[in-house]
Amino acid sequence: MKRLPAGQRNTRIHRERDLSALSRLVLLLFCGLALTCGFLFAAKQHFAAIQYGYKSQDLRREHERLVQEQRRLLLMKEEATSPVRLEPAARGLGLQPVKPGQIAVRADDKRNETRPAAAVKSAASSPRSTSH
């Protein structure tokens, strides 16, 4: 059952444009765009923070490795400069241990050594004279 004959022409319907609906669509589009930009910005910040964390962890590992290397080198330096190792090396070069007669004492050193002793003696005798 056909209501309209096959040769019948339908009239065109002209609608009025609803500006309020168009403005709501534009507003919805703008809000969606702002929300999408916010999510993209947050994702970028998140991945940057993760990358920063990885870099700081790598730097911490590198710092620990360098501190261990520094300790190892300091220990090697102390072992190399220890008297136990230096004495045989010095004897191998022909050096001999120092004898007491080889050490010369300068006049300045003698003066500095006697001053503290004299000061101690004078300080020790002062309280005794005031107490008697």
C-alpha positions, 0 to 999 in steps of 0.5 A: 500500500502506497500513500503517494503516487510514484509521480507525485513531487514532494515540496521542499521543507525550509527550516529556520536556522536556530542560532541558540543551538549553533551557539551551544554547539560552538560552546560545547566544541570549545569546552571539549577542546579546552578539556582535551588540551588540559588532558594533553598538558597533564599527560606531558607533565606526567611523562616529563616527571617520569623522565626526570625521575629516571634521570635523577635515579641514574644520577644517584647511581652515578654518584654512588659509583663515583663515591665508591671509586673515590674511596677505592682511589683514596685507599690505594693512595694511602696504601702506596704512601704507607711507610711499610711500602715506602721503606723497602722502595727507598732502600731499593733506591739506595736511601738509608734511615735517618740517624739522630746526628743528621738532624739539625735543630734551628735556633728558632725551634729552640727558642719556641721550645723553651718559651712554653716550659718557662711559661709553665714554670712561672704559672706554677710558681705564682699561685704558690707564692700568693697562697703562702 
